[in-house]
Amino acid sequence: MPGPSGVAVRTRLKQLTSADEKVLALVGGHLGSLASRDLKVRCADGLGHSAETWAARKRGLTPVSSSRWAGSLTKATHEQWALARRGQLAHIRSLEAGIRTIVHRLSLPVGKKGSKQAPGGYRSKREWHAKTRRLHVLEDRLERARADREAGTVHVVRGGKRLARTRHHLSAAGLTEDGWRRRWEAERWFLQADGESGKRYGNETIRISPDGEVSIKLPAPLAGLANAPHGRYVLATQVRFPHRGQEWADRVAANRAVAYRIHYDTGRDRWYLTASWQIPVAKTIPMAAALAHGVIGVDMNANHLAAWRLDVHGNPTGHPHRFLYDLTGTAQHRDAQVRHALTRLLHWARSCGVKAIAVEDLDFGAEKTREKHGRRKRFRQLISGMPTGRLRARLTSMADQTGIAIIAVDPAYTSRWGAQHWQKPLTSNTRKTTRHDAAAVAIGRRAQGHPIRRRTAPPPHDRSDRAGHRTVQARPGVLGREGTRPRIPGPRTRSVRAGRGANAGNQNAQHRSGRSAEHELWQQDSLPLSL
C-alpha cells in the first residue's frame, strides 16, 4: 500500500489571555460569516462553476477580509462542495444497492432460504408487503438524488447536520440552549489558512516563527485590534509541537508551505492549533524485500486486533498477540483507542525485526444495508462500528515512519479457512488458539503467496519427488525440505509410566538376565600362533 501524502500535527494553545480569546472569537466569527456567504454562492453556481466565477468570488471577499484570507475561504468552500458531491454519489450507490436487494428478494417465493452469495426470500407475506412499499420509497429517493446530481445541487450544513438536529433534542444530548449555541457558533468559525512556499515561515496569514510565536493577519474590518505592525495580532502564548516538531521547524526555517488551523473545543474550553503539510509519497519497496524477514498477519475484530508472526516459509512462530481497543464513546476517544492499539502493534513488529504487516482490504459498504441484514440488527451495528478505512489509513501513516510496509490482501474466507486448517493444530494444553488468531495466520500466508491450508495431498505414486512434494510449507528451492526429522531423545513409546522414561531407551540399565546381546561389548579373540 502506498504511504501517506501529508502530515498533520496538533498542539494546544496554552496561557491565552482574555484579549487573545476575544480576538480569536471575533476573527473566527467574521470569517465564518463570509465562508457561509461564499458557500451559498458556490452551491448556487452548481456545475456552472469556472475559474472566472472563482475569481469573482475572491474579488468580492477581498475588501472585507484580505487577499490571502479570500483565497483560503474560496478554496475551503470549493473543497466542502466537492466533499458533499462525493457524499451524494455514495448515497446514490447505497440506494441502488438497496433497491437491487429488495427486487431480488421480492422475486423469490416467500420463505425460500438464501445462499452464501445472496439472501433468500422474505419470511412472511406481511414482510413481503412492507418491503414492497419500501421499494417505492427508495425509488423515489433515488430519483430525487439523481435529479440533484444532474443539476449540480448539493445539501451542505456548515457546522454539521447532526449538531443542527441536536437543537431539537437538547435534553437527550445533555445540553442547554446556551451551551448548544456556543458549540454551534464555534463549529461555524473559520480560522484556517493555507501555506505558500517562499513566504516568510511558509504562511503569511497565520504565521508561526521557529521559536513558537503566533501572529495572525487581521481582516480589514478588525484591523483596529492589531498589536503589531502591518495589521497583525501576536498571541501571548508560545507553541511547540511534541510530535514531528523537528520536521516542522525545518520546514518553517526553510520557508516551506505549512497550513494552519485554529479550533476551539467548547467542551474542554481549550484552543488547539493544527499544522499540516504535504510530503512526497515514499516509493513502495518490492514484495520480496518486504517479506525477507517474515510477516505479521493482523485480523481486525470489533474490540481487538489479533496478530501472529510468520517466518519466511509461512509457519507461525511464537505466540499470538492481541491488541485491545474500545470503540464506544466519542469519535475522539475511538480514534485514540485505534492509535494506541496500532502503536503497540508497530512496537512489537519492530522488536521482532519484521518489515511487513499484512491486513485485510475490508469494505463493508455493501454489507451495511438494512435490506440484506434487516433482522440482524446487532450484526449490522457490529460491522458499522468497525473503522476499517480509518484503521487502514492510520496504520499506513504510522508505519511509514517506522520503515514497515503494509500489505493489503483479499479478505475472502480468511476466517473460515484459517479456523479449518490452523485453529486445531495450533491449540495445545498451554495455548488456546481462537478463530481470530487462526485468521491472522491465514492473512499472513496469503500475503506471502502461500496457500492457506497446511498440507497438500500425498504424491499419488510413491514418496519420491516424481509427482511433487508432499508439503507446501517450504519453497521448492529450500535445502533440506525433504530431510528426515531429527531424532528426539527418550522413549519411543507413549505407554511409559512416571519415573520409567529415563532408562526406557537403555535395556541394559534394567539389570535383566535376558538382556539383548547387541548391547554387550564383543571382541574377537586373537588366533593362537601354534596353528
C-alpha positions as CSV (number, residue, x, y, z in Angstrom):
1,M,0.0,0.0,0.0
2,P,1.3,3.5,-0.8
3,G,2.4,5.7,2.1
4,P,0.7,8.9,3.2
5,S,0.9,12.1,1.1
6,G,0.5,14.6,4.0
7,V,1.2,15.2,7.7
8,A,-1.0,16.8,10.3
9,V,0.2,17.6,13.9
10,R,-1.8,19.3,16.7
11,T,-0.8,21.2,19.8
12,R,-2.7,23.2,22.4
13,L,-2.6,27.0,22.7
14,K,-1.9,27.5,26.4
15,Q,-1.8,30.6,28.5
16,L,-4.0,32.7,26.3
17,T,-5.2,36.0,27.7
18,S,-8.8,37.1,27.7
19,A,-7.9,39.6,25.0
20,D,-6.4,36.8,22.8
21,E,-9.5,34.7,23.1
22,K,-11.7,37.7,22.3
23,V,-9.7,38.5,19.2
24,L,-9.8,34.9,18.0
25,A,-13.5,34.7,18.5
26,L,-14.1,37.9,16.6
27,V,-11.9,36.9,13.7
28,G,-13.4,33.4,13.6
29,G,-17.0,34.7,13.7
30,H,-16.3,37.3,11.0
31,L,-14.6,34.9,8.6
32,G,-17.2,32.2,9.4
33,S,-20.0,34.5,8.2
34,L,-18.0,35.2,5.0
35,A,-17.5,31.4,4.5
36,S,-21.2,30.8,4.8
37,R,-22.0,33.5,2.3
38,D,-19.4,32.2,-0.1
39,L,-20.7,28.6,0.2
40,K,-24.2,29.8,-0.7
41,V,-22.8,31.4,-3.8
42,R,-20.8,28.3,-4.7
43,C,-23.8,26.0,-4.3
44,A,-25.9,28.3,-6.5
45,D,-23.2,28.0,-9.3
46,G,-23.5,24.2,-9.3
47,L,-22.0,22.7,-12.4
48,G,-21.5,26.1,-13.9
49,H,-18.5,26.8,-11.8
50,S,-15.4,28.0,-13.6
51,A,-12.2,29.9,-13.0
52,E,-13.9,33.2,-13.8
53,T,-16.6,32.7,-11.2
54,W,-14.0,31.6,-8.6
55,A,-12.0,34.8,-9.3
56,A,-15.2,36.9,-9.0
57,R,-15.9,35.4,-5.6
58,K,-12.4,36.1,-4.4
59,R,-12.6,39.7,-5.6
60,G,-15.8,40.1,-3.6
61,L,-14.3,38.8,-0.4
62,T,-11.0,40.7,-0.6
63,P,-12.3,44.1,0.6
64,V,-14.0,42.7,3.7
65,S,-11.0,40.4,4.7
66,S,-7.8,40.3,2.7
67,S,-6.5,38.8,-0.4
68,R,-5.0,35.8,1.4
69,W,-8.0,35.2,3.6
70,A,-10.2,35.4,0.5
71,G,-8.1,32.7,-1.2
72,S,-8.3,30.4,1.9
73,L,-12.1,31.0,2.1
74,T,-12.8,30.2,-1.6
75,K,-10.6,27.1,-1.6
76,A,-12.2,25.7,1.6
77,T,-15.7,26.4,0.2
78,H,-14.8,24.6,-3.1
79,E,-13.5,21.6,-1.1
80,Q,-16.6,21.4,1.0
81,W,-18.8,21.5,-2.1
82,A,-16.7,18.7,-3.6
83,L,-16.9,16.6,-0.4
84,A,-20.7,17.0,-0.5
85,R,-20.7,15.9,-4.1
86,R,-18.8,12.7,-3.3
87,G,-21.1,12.0,-0.4
88,Q,-24.1,12.4,-2.8
89,L,-22.6,9.8,-5.2
90,A,-22.1,7.4,-2.3
91,H,-25.7,7.9,-1.2
92,I,-26.9,7.2,-4.7
93,R,-24.9,4.0,-4.8
94,S,-26.3,2.9,-1.5
95,L,-29.8,3.4,-2.7
96,E,-29.1,1.4,-5.8
97,A,-27.7,-1.4,-3.8
98,G,-30.8,-1.5,-1.5
99,I,-33.2,-1.4,-4.4
100,R,-31.3,-4.3,-6.1
101,T,-31.5,-6.4,-2.9
102,I,-35.2,-5.7,-2.4
103,V,-36.1,-6.5,-6.0
104,H,-34.1,-9.8,-5.8
105,R,-35.8,-10.9,-2.6
106,L,-39.3,-9.9,-3.8
107,S,-38.8,-12.1,-6.9
108,L,-38.3,-15.2,-4.7
109,P,-41.0,-17.2,-3.1
110,V,-41.9,-16.3,0.5
111,G,-39.9,-18.4,2.9
112,K,-37.2,-19.5,0.5
113,K,-33.8,-19.8,2.1
114,G,-30.9,-17.9,0.8
115,S,-27.3,-18.9,0.0
116,K,-23.9,-17.7,0.9
117,Q,-23.8,-15.4,-2.0
118,A,-27.4,-13.9,-1.9
119,P,-30.2,-13.6,0.6
120,G,-33.4,-15.6,0.2
121,G,-37.0,-14.5,0.1
122,Y,-38.9,-12.8,2.9
123,R,-40.2,-14.8,5.8
124,S,-43.9,-13.8,5.6
125,K,-46.4,-12.1,3.4
126,R,-46.6,-9.2,5.8
127,E,-42.9,-8.6,5.5
128,W,-43.1,-9.0,1.7
129,H,-45.8,-6.3,1.5
130,A,-43.9,-3.9,3.8
131,K,-40.8,-4.3,1.6
132,T,-42.9,-3.6,-1.5
133,R,-43.9,-0.3,-0.1
134,R,-40.3,0.4,1.0
135,L,-39.1,-0.3,-2.6
136,H,-41.3,2.6,-3.8
137,V,-39.9,4.9,-1.1
138,L,-36.3,4.1,-2.1
139,E,-37.0,4.5,-5.8
140,D,-38.5,7.9,-5.1
141,R,-35.4,8.9,-3.1
142,L,-33.1,7.7,-5.8
143,E,-35.0,9.7,-8.4
144,R,-34.6,12.9,-6.4
145,A,-30.9,12.2,-5.7
146,R,-30.2,11.6,-9.3
147,A,-32.0,14.8,-10.3
148,D,-30.0,16.8,-7.8
149,R,-26.7,15.3,-9.1
150,E,-27.6,16.0,-12.7
151,A,-28.4,19.6,-11.7
152,G,-25.3,20.0,-9.6
153,T,-27.4,20.6,-6.4
154,V,-25.8,19.6,-3.0
155,H,-27.1,20.0,0.5
156,V,-24.5,21.3,3.0
157,V,-24.9,22.5,6.6
158,R,-21.9,24.5,7.9
159,G,-21.4,23.3,11.5
160,G,-22.8,19.8,10.8
161,K,-26.3,18.4,10.2
162,R,-26.1,16.3,13.3
163,L,-25.4,19.3,15.6
164,A,-28.2,21.2,13.8
165,R,-30.7,18.4,14.6
166,T,-29.4,18.3,18.2
167,R,-31.1,21.7,18.8
168,H,-34.4,19.9,18.9
169,H,-33.3,17.2,21.3
170,L,-31.2,19.2,23.9
171,S,-32.4,17.1,26.9
172,A,-31.3,13.8,25.2
173,A,-27.9,15.3,24.3
174,G,-27.4,16.7,27.8
175,L,-27.0,20.3,26.5
176,T,-28.6,23.6,27.5
177,E,-29.7,26.1,24.9
178,D,-26.7,28.4,25.7
179,G,-24.3,25.5,25.6
180,W,-25.6,24.4,22.3
181,R,-25.4,27.9,20.9
182,R,-21.8,28.3,21.9
183,R,-20.9,25.0,20.3
184,W,-22.8,25.8,17.1
185,E,-21.1,29.1,16.7
186,A,-17.7,27.7,17.4
187,E,-18.2,25.0,14.8
188,R,-19.1,27.6,12.2
189,W,-16.0,29.8,12.8
190,F,-13.3,29.9,10.2
191,L,-9.7,30.1,11.3
192,Q,-7.6,28.3,8.8
193,A,-5.1,29.4,6.2
194,D,-3.1,27.5,3.5
195,G,0.6,27.9,3.3
196,E,2.8,29.2,0.5
197,S,6.4,28.2,-0.2
198,G,8.8,31.1,-0.4
199,K,6.9,33.3,2.0
200,R,8.2,34.1,5.5
201,Y,7.9,30.9,7.6
202,G,5.7,29.3,5.0
203,N,2.5,31.2,5.8
204,E,1.7,34.9,5.7
205,T,-1.8,34.7,7.1
206,I,-1.2,32.6,10.2
207,R,2.5,32.9,10.8
208,I,4.4,30.9,13.4
209,S,8.1,31.5,13.9
210,P,10.6,28.8,14.7
211,D,10.6,29.9,18.4
212,G,6.8,29.4,18.6
213,E,5.5,33.0,18.3
214,V,2.0,33.0,16.7
215,S,0.7,36.0,14.7
216,I,-2.5,36.4,12.7
217,K,-3.2,38.7,9.8
218,L,-6.5,40.5,10.9
219,P,-9.3,41.1,8.4
220,A,-9.8,44.7,7.2
221,P,-12.8,45.4,9.5
222,L,-10.9,44.2,12.6
223,A,-7.6,45.9,11.8
224,G,-8.0,48.2,14.8
225,L,-7.4,45.3,17.2
226,A,-3.8,44.8,15.9
227,N,-0.9,44.9,18.4
228,A,1.9,44.5,15.8
229,P,2.8,46.3,12.6
230,H,1.1,45.6,9.3
231,G,-2.3,44.8,10.8
232,R,-1.2,41.7,12.7
233,Y,-2.1,40.4,16.1
234,V,0.5,38.5,18.1
235,L,-0.8,36.0,20.7
236,A,0.7,35.9,24.2
237,T,1.5,32.2,24.0
238,Q,4.4,30.2,22.6
239,V,3.6,27.0,20.9
240,R,5.6,23.9,20.2
241,F,4.8,20.5,18.5
242,P,5.8,17.5,20.6
243,H,5.2,15.2,17.6
244,R,7.3,15.9,14.5
245,G,8.4,19.1,16.0
246,Q,11.9,19.0,14.4
247,E,10.4,18.3,10.9
248,W,8.0,21.2,11.3
249,A,10.9,23.5,12.5
250,D,13.0,22.6,9.4
251,R,10.1,23.4,7.1
252,V,9.5,26.7,8.8
253,A,13.1,27.7,8.8
254,A,13.3,26.9,5.1
255,N,10.2,29.0,4.3
256,R,8.3,25.9,3.0
257,A,4.5,25.9,2.9
258,V,2.7,24.9,6.1
259,A,-1.1,25.2,6.6
260,Y,-2.6,26.1,10.0
261,R,-6.0,25.7,11.6
262,I,-7.1,27.1,14.9
263,H,-10.0,25.3,16.6
264,Y,-11.9,25.9,19.9
265,D,-13.2,23.0,21.9
266,T,-16.2,24.2,23.8
267,G,-16.5,21.0,25.9
268,R,-13.0,21.4,27.3
269,D,-12.8,25.1,26.9
270,R,-9.4,24.8,25.1
271,W,-7.9,26.2,22.0
272,Y,-5.9,24.0,19.6
273,L,-3.6,24.7,16.7
274,T,-3.1,22.1,13.8
275,A,-0.3,22.3,11.4
276,S,-0.3,20.3,8.2
277,W,1.9,20.0,5.1
278,Q,2.4,17.7,2.1
279,I,5.2,15.2,1.8
280,P,6.4,13.2,-1.2
281,V,4.9,9.7,-1.3
282,A,7.5,7.1,-0.5
283,K,8.1,4.5,-3.1
284,T,6.8,1.1,-2.2
285,I,9.5,-1.5,-1.8
286,P,9.5,-4.8,-3.7
287,M,7.4,-7.5,-2.2
288,A,10.3,-9.8,-1.9
289,A,12.3,-7.3,0.1
290,A,9.3,-6.6,2.4
291,L,8.8,-10.3,3.1
292,A,12.5,-11.1,3.6
293,H,12.2,-11.3,7.4
294,G,8.7,-12.8,7.5
295,V,5.4,-11.1,8.0
296,I,2.9,-10.3,10.8
297,G,-0.7,-11.2,9.9
298,V,-3.4,-9.0,11.5
299,D,-7.1,-9.8,11.8
300,M,-9.3,-6.9,12.7
301,N,-12.2,-7.5,15.0
302,A,-14.8,-5.5,16.9
303,N,-12.7,-5.0,20.0
304,H,-9.2,-6.1,19.3
305,L,-6.5,-6.8,16.7
306,A,-5.4,-10.5,16.5
307,A,-1.8,-10.7,15.2
308,W,0.6,-13.6,14.7
309,R,4.2,-13.6,13.3
310,L,5.1,-15.9,10.4
311,D,8.5,-16.9,9.2
312,V,9.6,-16.7,5.5
313,H,8.1,-20.2,4.9
314,G,4.6,-19.3,6.3
315,N,5.0,-21.1,9.6
316,P,3.6,-19.3,12.7
317,T,6.3,-18.6,15.3
318,G,5.9,-17.7,18.9
319,H,2.6,-16.9,20.4
320,P,-0.3,-14.8,19.1
321,H,-0.7,-11.3,20.3
322,R,-3.9,-9.3,20.9
323,F,-4.1,-5.5,21.0
324,L,-7.4,-4.4,22.6
325,Y,-9.3,-1.2,22.0
326,D,-12.7,0.2,22.9
327,L,-14.8,1.6,20.1
328,T,-17.5,3.2,22.4
329,G,-17.8,6.8,23.3
330,T,-17.0,9.9,21.3
331,A,-15.2,10.0,18.0
332,Q,-12.0,11.4,19.6
333,H,-12.0,8.5,22.1
334,R,-12.4,5.9,19.4
335,D,-9.7,7.4,17.3
336,A,-7.3,7.5,20.3
337,Q,-8.1,3.8,21.0
338,V,-7.2,2.9,17.5
339,R,-4.0,4.9,17.6
340,H,-2.9,3.2,20.9
341,A,-3.6,-0.3,19.5
342,L,-1.6,0.4,16.3
343,T,1.3,1.9,18.3
344,R,1.6,-1.3,20.3
345,L,1.4,-3.4,17.1
346,L,4.2,-1.4,15.4
347,H,6.4,-1.5,18.5
348,W,6.0,-5.3,18.6
349,A,6.8,-5.6,14.9
350,R,10.0,-3.5,15.3
351,S,11.1,-5.7,18.2
352,C,10.6,-8.8,16.1
353,G,12.6,-7.4,13.2
354,V,9.7,-7.8,10.7
355,K,9.4,-5.4,7.9
356,A,5.9,-6.1,6.7
357,I,2.4,-6.3,8.2
358,A,-0.5,-7.9,6.3
359,V,-4.0,-6.7,6.8
360,E,-7.3,-7.4,5.1
361,D,-8.6,-5.0,2.5
362,L,-12.1,-4.8,4.1
363,D,-15.0,-2.8,2.7
364,F,-18.4,-3.2,4.4
365,G,-20.2,-0.8,2.1
366,A,-22.5,-3.4,0.6
367,E,-22.9,-5.2,4.0
368,K,-24.2,-2.3,6.0
369,T,-27.5,-2.0,4.1
370,R,-30.6,-2.9,6.2
371,E,-32.0,-4.7,3.1
372,K,-29.5,-7.5,3.3
373,H,-29.3,-8.0,7.0
374,G,-32.6,-6.4,8.1
375,R,-33.3,-8.6,11.1
376,R,-29.7,-9.0,12.2
377,K,-29.5,-5.6,13.8
378,R,-26.7,-6.5,16.1
379,F,-24.6,-7.8,13.2
380,R,-25.2,-4.6,11.3
381,Q,-24.2,-2.5,14.3
382,L,-21.1,-4.6,14.6
383,I,-19.8,-4.1,11.1
384,S,-20.8,-0.5,11.1
385,G,-18.8,0.2,14.2
386,M,-15.6,-1.3,12.8
387,P,-13.4,1.6,11.4
388,T,-11.8,-0.4,8.6
389,G,-11.0,2.5,6.4
390,R,-9.7,4.7,9.2
391,L,-7.6,1.9,10.7
392,R,-6.0,1.1,7.3
393,A,-5.2,4.7,6.6
394,R,-3.9,5.3,10.2
395,L,-1.8,2.2,10.1
396,T,-0.3,3.2,6.7
397,S,0.5,6.6,8.0
398,M,2.1,5.4,11.3
399,A,4.1,2.6,9.6
400,D,5.6,5.0,7.1
401,Q,7.8,6.4,9.8
402,T,9.0,3.0,11.1
403,G,10.0,1.6,7.7
404,I,7.4,-1.1,7.9
405,A,5.4,-2.0,4.7
406,I,1.7,-2.6,4.8
407,I,0.3,-5.3,2.5
408,A,-3.5,-5.4,1.8
409,V,-4.8,-8.9,1.0
410,D,-8.1,-10.3,-0.2
411,P,-10.3,-10.9,2.8
412,A,-12.3,-13.8,1.2
413,Y,-12.6,-16.8,3.5
414,T,-9.7,-16.0,5.7
415,S,-11.6,-16.5,9.0
416,R,-13.3,-19.7,7.7
417,W,-10.2,-21.4,6.2
418,G,-8.0,-20.2,9.0
419,A,-10.2,-21.9,11.6
420,Q,-10.5,-25.0,9.4
421,H,-6.7,-25.5,8.8
422,W,-4.9,-23.8,11.6
423,Q,-7.0,-23.4,14.8
424,K,-6.9,-27.0,15.9
425,P,-3.2,-27.7,15.1
426,L,-2.1,-24.5,16.9
427,T,-4.1,-25.3,20.0
428,S,-2.3,-27.0,22.9
429,N,-2.7,-27.5,26.7
430,T,-1.0,-24.2,27.4
431,R,-2.3,-22.2,24.5
432,K,-5.9,-21.8,23.3
433,T,-6.0,-20.6,19.7
434,T,-9.1,-18.6,18.8
435,R,-10.7,-18.3,15.4
436,H,-9.3,-14.8,15.1
437,D,-5.7,-16.0,15.7
438,A,-6.1,-18.6,13.0
439,A,-7.4,-15.9,10.7
440,A,-4.3,-13.9,11.3
441,V,-2.2,-16.9,10.2
442,A,-4.3,-17.2,7.0
443,I,-3.9,-13.5,6.2
444,G,-0.1,-13.7,6.6
445,R,0.2,-16.7,4.4
446,R,-1.9,-15.1,1.7
447,A,0.3,-12.1,1.8
448,Q,3.4,-14.3,1.3
449,G,1.8,-16.2,-1.6
450,H,1.4,-19.5,0.3
451,P,-1.8,-21.5,0.3
452,I,-3.8,-21.2,3.4
453,R,-4.1,-24.9,4.0
454,R,-1.3,-26.7,5.8
455,R,-0.6,-29.7,3.6
456,T,-1.4,-30.9,0.2
457,A,-2.4,-34.5,-0.7
458,P,0.5,-37.0,-0.7
459,P,2.0,-37.9,-4.1
460,P,-0.1,-40.5,-5.9
461,H,2.8,-42.8,-7.0
462,D,5.3,-43.0,-4.1
463,R,7.2,-40.9,-1.6
464,S,9.7,-39.6,-4.0
465,D,9.7,-36.3,-5.9
466,R,8.2,-37.8,-9.0
467,A,4.7,-36.2,-8.5
468,G,5.7,-33.2,-6.5
469,H,6.5,-32.6,-2.8
470,R,4.3,-33.6,0.0
471,T,4.4,-30.4,2.0
472,V,3.8,-26.8,0.9
473,Q,5.5,-25.3,3.9
474,A,8.8,-24.9,2.2
475,R,9.5,-23.5,-1.2
476,P,11.0,-25.8,-3.9
477,G,14.5,-24.2,-3.7
478,V,14.9,-24.6,0.1
479,L,17.5,-27.2,1.0
480,G,16.5,-30.0,3.4
481,R,12.8,-29.6,2.7
482,E,12.6,-33.4,2.3
483,G,15.1,-34.3,5.0
484,T,14.3,-36.7,7.8
485,R,13.0,-35.4,11.2
486,P,15.6,-35.0,13.9
487,R,15.9,-37.9,16.4
488,I,14.1,-37.0,19.7
489,P,15.9,-38.5,22.7
490,G,13.8,-40.5,25.1
491,P,11.4,-43.4,24.8
492,R,9.6,-44.1,21.6
493,T,6.5,-45.4,23.2
494,R,3.6,-43.4,24.7
495,S,2.9,-46.0,27.5
496,V,5.8,-45.2,29.7
497,R,4.8,-44.7,33.3
498,A,6.1,-42.0,35.6
499,G,9.7,-42.4,36.6
500,R,10.4,-45.1,33.9
501,G,11.2,-42.8,31.0
502,A,14.8,-42.1,31.9
503,N,16.0,-45.7,31.3
504,A,13.5,-46.8,28.7
505,G,16.0,-46.4,25.9
506,N,18.7,-48.5,27.6
507,Q,17.6,-52.0,28.3
508,N,21.0,-52.9,29.9
509,A,20.3,-50.5,32.7
510,Q,17.3,-52.6,33.9
511,H,19.7,-55.4,35.2
512,R,17.8,-58.1,33.5
513,S,19.3,-61.5,32.9
514,G,17.9,-61.9,29.4
515,R,19.0,-58.6,28.0
516,S,19.9,-58.4,24.4
517,A,23.3,-59.3,23.3
518,E,23.6,-56.4,20.9
519,H,24.3,-54.1,23.8
520,E,27.2,-56.2,25.1
521,L,30.8,-55.4,24.3
522,W,32.1,-58.0,21.8
523,Q,35.6,-58.5,20.6
524,Q,37.1,-61.3,18.5
525,D,39.9,-63.3,20.2
526,S,43.2,-63.4,18.5
527,L,44.2,-66.7,16.9
528,P,46.9,-68.8,18.6
529,L,50.3,-68.7,17.0
530,S,50.7,-72.5,17.1
531,L,48.0,-73.1,14.5
